[in-house]
C-alpha cells in the first residue's frame, strides 16, 4: 500500500485516503478462498439473467394477461437455466462456515 501511495498518492489523493480509512473492510474479501471470492464478485450472472429476460420480453408490444407474461418469463428461465452452471459446488455450505447461524436453513435445504 505504501508503494501505491508513493506512486499515485499525488494524483489520486482522495482515493488513497479512502482506501486507507476503509482498509479493513476492503481487505475482508481476501480472507475467503478463491472459489468463494468468485461467487461474491459474479453479480454479472444476475445481470445476465435479467438481460436475457428483458431480451425476450421487450420485443412484445403488449401481453394479453399477466399470466401470458409469467409464462414467457418462465420459459425464458428454463432456457437460461440450461446454460448456467454454478461456479462452485456446495457453495452454501462453504459460506455457512464463514457466517455461522445465518445460512443454516439454506445450506441444509440445498444439500446434494
Beta strands, then each sheet from edge to edge (+ up, - down):
end
